[in-house]
Amino acid sequence: MSQTNQPGTEQATAAVESVTGEAPLTQASLWGDAWRQLRKSPLFLLSAFLVLFFTVMAVAPQLFTDADPRTCDLSHSVEPPSAGHIFGYDIQGCDYLSRVVYGARASMAIGLLVVGVESSIAVMLGSAAGYYGGTLDAIVARVADVIFAIPVVLGGIVLLTAFEDRGLIQVSLVLVLLGWPTLMRLMRSTVLSVKQMDYVAAARSLGANDLRILRVHILPNAIAPVVVYSTITVGIIIAAEAALTFLGVGLQLPAISWGLQISGAETRLLSSPHLLFFPSAALVLVVLSFILMGDALRDALDPKLRL
């Protein structure tokens, strides 16, 4: 008897392995190949270094400065950078290096928190809507369309003005509310494509239930675009938070954030340019690092882009 494998045999074998509890080898190969490519990518290595740098800065700012960002002396107000204080002083006479370093915490926390919650909502709703379709899909899609039609900055201004106190939780909540539809639609469209594959039909014919099909077959093969876009979205959220804070509806004093520092420096661009330059440079670098990392992940996870 011929031992030649037919095209459907490999899919059926993968389905049997999944039903018995083993993960598909093709998916492991996809992520393994992506990691091998990422390790050789200068773009990814540079962006990963910057992300790690700012993450450490947010978690342990004392490693970068010994100064207390809330200890100020008005006699040093807006002094320019010097040998002892390389970022100079702000309007209140606080060491500006410590203010910029501690400002990373709020920006990174909001970016990662918002994207983490958005991704969780997107995976759950997008998977359910794409897999089951029907009324559930229609309801989720229409709600997402309504929210998606609201501009993030305009919607943020309107919603945040309703809060008397605007801290990290309030700003994050508003950004999650306005941002989850994009990731959800991406997840839904990918699930719609993946659920038509032969290996999903094979697993269903072998008795796998919906939860197992979603967890073992569909999610691992549909999650890559969401991972890529989520990485880019961290940078977008950090920039959105800074923009809302600059407009006066984001974080409030006594919080320390780059948006507040940029807002306080807008009228001193010519007289004290260091007040605007340093927080702006930090903001640009962290946003750019997440965008570059997302681009590198996209290149590594898309087989069409591999040579």
Contacts in CASP RR format, 6 or more apart in sequence:
PFRMAT RR
TARGET T0000
AUTHOR 0000-0000-0000
METHOD contacts of the structure
MODEL  1
MSQTNQPGTEQATAAVESVTGEAPLTQASLWGDAWRQLRKSPLFLLSAFL
VLFFTVMAVAPQLFTDADPRTCDLSHSVEPPSAGHIFGYDIQGCDYLSRV
VYGARASMAIGLLVVGVESSIAVMLGSAAGYYGGTLDAIVARVADVIFAI
PVVLGGIVLLTAFEDRGLIQVSLVLVLLGWPTLMRLMRSTVLSVKQMDYV
AAARSLGANDLRILRVHILPNAIAPVVVYSTITVGIIIAAEAALTFLGVG
LQLPAISWGLQISGAETRLLSSPHLLFFPSAALVLVVLSFILMGDALRDA
LDPKLRL
8 198 0 8 1.000
8 202 0 8 1.000
11 197 0 8 1.000
11 198 0 8 1.000
11 199 0 8 1.000
11 202 0 8 1.000
12 202 0 8 1.000
12 206 0 8 1.000
14 24 0 8 1.000
14 25 0 8 1.000
14 26 0 8 1.000
14 199 0 8 1.000
14 202 0 8 1.000
15 199 0 8 1.000
15 202 0 8 1.000
15 203 0 8 1.000
15 205 0 8 1.000
15 206 0 8 1.000
15 208 0 8 1.000
15 217 0 8 1.000
16 206 0 8 1.000
17 23 0 8 1.000
17 24 0 8 1.000
17 25 0 8 1.000
18 24 0 8 1.000
18 203 0 8 1.000
18 208 0 8 1.000
18 212 0 8 1.000
18 216 0 8 1.000
18 217 0 8 1.000
19 203 0 8 1.000
19 206 0 8 1.000
19 207 0 8 1.000
19 208 0 8 1.000
19 212 0 8 1.000
21 216 0 8 1.000
23 216 0 8 1.000
23 220 0 8 1.000
24 199 0 8 1.000
24 216 0 8 1.000
24 217 0 8 1.000
24 220 0 8 1.000
27 220 0 8 1.000
27 221 0 8 1.000
30 224 0 8 1.000
30 301 0 8 1.000
30 303 0 8 1.000
33 300 0 8 1.000
33 306 0 8 1.000
34 297 0 8 1.000
34 300 0 8 1.000
34 301 0 8 1.000
35 300 0 8 1.000
37 299 0 8 1.000
37 300 0 8 1.000
37 306 0 8 1.000
38 44 0 8 1.000
38 296 0 8 1.000
38 297 0 8 1.000
38 300 0 8 1.000
39 45 0 8 1.000
41 296 0 8 1.000
41 299 0 8 1.000
41 300 0 8 1.000
43 292 0 8 1.000
43 295 0 8 1.000
43 296 0 8 1.000
44 292 0 8 1.000
44 293 0 8 1.000
44 296 0 8 1.000
44 297 0 8 1.000
44 300 0 8 1.000
46 289 0 8 1.000
46 292 0 8 1.000
47 288 0 8 1.000
47 289 0 8 1.000
47 290 0 8 1.000
47 292 0 8 1.000
47 293 0 8 1.000
47 294 0 8 1.000
47 296 0 8 1.000
48 293 0 8 1.000
50 285 0 8 1.000
50 286 0 8 1.000
50 288 0 8 1.000
50 289 0 8 1.000
51 286 0 8 1.000
51 289 0 8 1.000
51 290 0 8 1.000
51 293 0 8 1.000
54 104 0 8 1.000
54 108 0 8 1.000
54 282 0 8 1.000
54 285 0 8 1.000
54 286 0 8 1.000
54 289 0 8 1.000
55 108 0 8 1.000
56 63 0 8 1.000
57 63 0 8 1.000
57 64 0 8 1.000
57 101 0 8 1.000
57 104 0 8 1.000
57 105 0 8 1.000
57 108 0 8 1.000
58 103 0 8 1.000
58 104 0 8 1.000
58 105 0 8 1.000
58 107 0 8 1.000
58 108 0 8 1.000
58 109 0 8 1.000
59 105 0 8 1.000
61 98 0 8 1.000
61 101 0 8 1.000
61 102 0 8 1.000
61 103 0 8 1.000
61 104 0 8 1.000
61 105 0 8 1.000
64 97 0 8 1.000
64 101 0 8 1.000
65 95 0 8 1.000
65 97 0 8 1.000
65 98 0 8 1.000
65 101 0 8 1.000
67 95 0 8 1.000
67 97 0 8 1.000
67 98 0 8 1.000
68 95 0 8 1.000
68 98 0 8 1.000
69 94 0 8 1.000
69 95 0 8 1.000
69 98 0 8 1.000
69 99 0 8 1.000
69 101 0 8 1.000
69 102 0 8 1.000
69 256 0 8 1.000
70 94 0 8 1.000
70 254 0 8 1.000
71 94 0 8 1.000
71 95 0 8 1.000
72 90 0 8 1.000
72 92 0 8 1.000
72 93 0 8 1.000
72 94 0 8 1.000
73 93 0 8 1.000
74 92 0 8 1.000
74 93 0 8 1.000
75 93 0 8 1.000
76 89 0 8 1.000
76 93 0 8 1.000
77 89 0 8 1.000
77 90 0 8 1.000
77 91 0 8 1.000
77 92 0 8 1.000
77 93 0 8 1.000
78 89 0 8 1.000
78 90 0 8 1.000
78 91 0 8 1.000
78 93 0 8 1.000
78 268 0 8 1.000
78 271 0 8 1.000
78 272 0 8 1.000
78 275 0 8 1.000
79 85 0 8 1.000
79 88 0 8 1.000
79 89 0 8 1.000
79 93 0 8 1.000
80 88 0 8 1.000
80 272 0 8 1.000
80 274 0 8 1.000
81 87 0 8 1.000
81 88 0 8 1.000
81 274 0 8 1.000
82 88 0 8 1.000
85 95 0 8 1.000
85 96 0 8 1.000
85 97 0 8 1.000
86 97 0 8 1.000
87 95 0 8 1.000
87 96 0 8 1.000
87 97 0 8 1.000
87 99 0 8 1.000
87 100 0 8 1.000
87 274 0 8 1.000
87 278 0 8 1.000
88 95 0 8 1.000
88 96 0 8 1.000
88 97 0 8 1.000
88 274 0 8 1.000
89 95 0 8 1.000
89 96 0 8 1.000
90 96 0 8 1.000
90 99 0 8 1.000
90 261 0 8 1.000
90 275 0 8 1.000
91 264 0 8 1.000
91 268 0 8 1.000
91 275 0 8 1.000
96 274 0 8 1.000
96 275 0 8 1.000
96 278 0 8 1.000
97 278 0 8 1.000
99 256 0 8 1.000
99 261 0 8 1.000
99 279 0 8 1.000
100 258 0 8 1.000
100 261 0 8 1.000
100 278 0 8 1.000
100 279 0 8 1.000
100 282 0 8 1.000
102 256 0 8 1.000
103 256 0 8 1.000
103 257 0 8 1.000
103 258 0 8 1.000
103 261 0 8 1.000
103 279 0 8 1.000
103 282 0 8 1.000
104 258 0 8 1.000
104 282 0 8 1.000
104 286 0 8 1.000
105 256 0 8 1.000
106 168 0 8 1.000
106 241 0 8 1.000
106 251 0 8 1.000
106 255 0 8 1.000
106 256 0 8 1.000
106 257 0 8 1.000
106 258 0 8 1.000
107 238 0 8 1.000
107 241 0 8 1.000
107 242 0 8 1.000
107 257 0 8 1.000
107 258 0 8 1.000
107 259 0 8 1.000
107 283 0 8 1.000
107 286 0 8 1.000
108 238 0 8 1.000
108 286 0 8 1.000
109 168 0 8 1.000
110 168 0 8 1.000
110 171 0 8 1.000
110 172 0 8 1.000
110 175 0 8 1.000
110 237 0 8 1.000
110 238 0 8 1.000
110 241 0 8 1.000
111 172 0 8 1.000
111 234 0 8 1.000
111 235 0 8 1.000
111 237 0 8 1.000
111 238 0 8 1.000
111 241 0 8 1.000
112 234 0 8 1.000
113 168 0 8 1.000
113 172 0 8 1.000
114 172 0 8 1.000
114 175 0 8 1.000
114 176 0 8 1.000
114 179 0 8 1.000
114 237 0 8 1.000
115 230 0 8 1.000
115 233 0 8 1.000
115 234 0 8 1.000
115 237 0 8 1.000
116 230 0 8 1.000
117 172 0 8 1.000
117 176 0 8 1.000
117 180 0 8 1.000
118 176 0 8 1.000
118 179 0 8 1.000
118 180 0 8 1.000
118 183 0 8 1.000
118 230 0 8 1.000
118 233 0 8 1.000
119 183 0 8 1.000
119 226 0 8 1.000
119 230 0 8 1.000
121 176 0 8 1.000
121 180 0 8 1.000
121 183 0 8 1.000
121 184 0 8 1.000
122 180 0 8 1.000
122 183 0 8 1.000
122 184 0 8 1.000
122 186 0 8 1.000
122 187 0 8 1.000
122 226 0 8 1.000
123 187 0 8 1.000
123 219 0 8 1.000
123 223 0 8 1.000
123 226 0 8 1.000
125 140 0 8 1.000
125 180 0 8 1.000
125 184 0 8 1.000
125 187 0 8 1.000
125 188 0 8 1.000
126 140 0 8 1.000
126 184 0 8 1.000
126 185 0 8 1.000
126 187 0 8 1.000
126 188 0 8 1.000
126 191 0 8 1.000
127 187 0 8 1.000
127 188 0 8 1.000
127 191 0 8 1.000
127 214 0 8 1.000
127 218 0 8 1.000
127 219 0 8 1.000
127 222 0 8 1.000
128 136 0 8 1.000
128 140 0 8 1.000
129 136 0 8 1.000
129 137 0 8 1.000
129 140 0 8 1.000
129 141 0 8 1.000
129 184 0 8 1.000
129 188 0 8 1.000
129 191 0 8 1.000
130 137 0 8 1.000
130 188 0 8 1.000
130 191 0 8 1.000
130 192 0 8 1.000
130 195 0 8 1.000
131 191 0 8 1.000
131 195 0 8 1.000
131 210 0 8 1.000
131 213 0 8 1.000
131 214 0 8 1.000
131 218 0 8 1.000
137 188 0 8 1.000
140 184 0 8 1.000
140 188 0 8 1.000
141 185 0 8 1.000
141 188 0 8 1.000
143 181 0 8 1.000
144 180 0 8 1.000
144 181 0 8 1.000
144 184 0 8 1.000
144 185 0 8 1.000
145 181 0 8 1.000
147 177 0 8 1.000
147 178 0 8 1.000
147 179 0 8 1.000
147 180 0 8 1.000
147 181 0 8 1.000
148 181 0 8 1.000
148 182 0 8 1.000
148 185 0 8 1.000
150 178 0 8 1.000
152 175 0 8 1.000
152 178 0 8 1.000
152 179 0 8 1.000
152 240 0 8 1.000
153 240 0 8 1.000
153 243 0 8 1.000
153 244 0 8 1.000
153 247 0 8 1.000
155 174 0 8 1.000
155 178 0 8 1.000
156 174 0 8 1.000
156 175 0 8 1.000
156 178 0 8 1.000
156 244 0 8 1.000
156 249 0 8 1.000
157 244 0 8 1.000
157 247 0 8 1.000
157 249 0 8 1.000
159 174 0 8 1.000
159 177 0 8 1.000
159 178 0 8 1.000
160 166 0 8 1.000
160 170 0 8 1.000
160 171 0 8 1.000
160 174 0 8 1.000
160 244 0 8 1.000
160 249 0 8 1.000
160 250 0 8 1.000
161 249 0 8 1.000
163 170 0 8 1.000
165 252 0 8 1.000
166 249 0 8 1.000
166 250 0 8 1.000
166 251 0 8 1.000
166 252 0 8 1.000
167 250 0 8 1.000
167 251 0 8 1.000
167 252 0 8 1.000
167 255 0 8 1.000
168 251 0 8 1.000
168 255 0 8 1.000
171 241 0 8 1.000
171 244 0 8 1.000
171 245 0 8 1.000
171 250 0 8 1.000
171 251 0 8 1.000
175 237 0 8 1.000
175 240 0 8 1.000
175 241 0 8 1.000
182 229 0 8 1.000
182 233 0 8 1.000
183 226 0 8 1.000
183 229 0 8 1.000
183 230 0 8 1.000
183 233 0 8 1.000
186 225 0 8 1.000
186 226 0 8 1.000
186 229 0 8 1.000
187 222 0 8 1.000
187 223 0 8 1.000
187 225 0 8 1.000
187 226 0 8 1.000
190 222 0 8 1.000
190 225 0 8 1.000
190 226 0 8 1.000
191 218 0 8 1.000
191 222 0 8 1.000
193 222 0 8 1.000
194 200 0 8 1.000
194 217 0 8 1.000
194 218 0 8 1.000
194 221 0 8 1.000
194 222 0 8 1.000
195 218 0 8 1.000
197 217 0 8 1.000
197 221 0 8 1.000
199 217 0 8 1.000
200 213 0 8 1.000
200 217 0 8 1.000
200 218 0 8 1.000
203 212 0 8 1.000
203 213 0 8 1.000
203 216 0 8 1.000
203 217 0 8 1.000
204 213 0 8 1.000
208 216 0 8 1.000
208 217 0 8 1.000
224 301 0 8 1.000
225 301 0 8 1.000
227 297 0 8 1.000
227 301 0 8 1.000
228 294 0 8 1.000
228 297 0 8 1.000
228 298 0 8 1.000
228 301 0 8 1.000
231 290 0 8 1.000
231 293 0 8 1.000
231 294 0 8 1.000
231 297 0 8 1.000
232 290 0 8 1.000
232 291 0 8 1.000
232 294 0 8 1.000
232 295 0 8 1.000
234 290 0 8 1.000
235 286 0 8 1.000
235 287 0 8 1.000
235 290 0 8 1.000
235 291 0 8 1.000
236 287 0 8 1.000
238 283 0 8 1.000
238 286 0 8 1.000
238 287 0 8 1.000
238 290 0 8 1.000
239 283 0 8 1.000
239 287 0 8 1.000
241 250 0 8 1.000
241 251 0 8 1.000
241 257 0 8 1.000
241 259 0 8 1.000
242 257 0 8 1.000
242 258 0 8 1.000
242 259 0 8 1.000
242 262 0 8 1.000
242 283 0 8 1.000
244 250 0 8 1.000
245 251 0 8 1.000
245 257 0 8 1.000
245 259 0 8 1.000
245 260 0 8 1.000
245 263 0 8 1.000
246 259 0 8 1.000
246 262 0 8 1.000
246 263 0 8 1.000
246 266 0 8 1.000
248 263 0 8 1.000
251 257 0 8 1.000
251 259 0 8 1.000
251 260 0 8 1.000
253 260 0 8 1.000
258 279 0 8 1.000
258 280 0 8 1.000
258 282 0 8 1.000
258 283 0 8 1.000
259 279 0 8 1.000
259 283 0 8 1.000
261 275 0 8 1.000
261 278 0 8 1.000
261 279 0 8 1.000
262 276 0 8 1.000
262 279 0 8 1.000
262 280 0 8 1.000
262 283 0 8 1.000
264 275 0 8 1.000
265 272 0 8 1.000
265 275 0 8 1.000
265 276 0 8 1.000
265 279 0 8 1.000
266 276 0 8 1.000
268 275 0 8 1.000
268 276 0 8 1.000
269 276 0 8 1.000
298 305 0 8 1.000
299 305 0 8 1.000
END
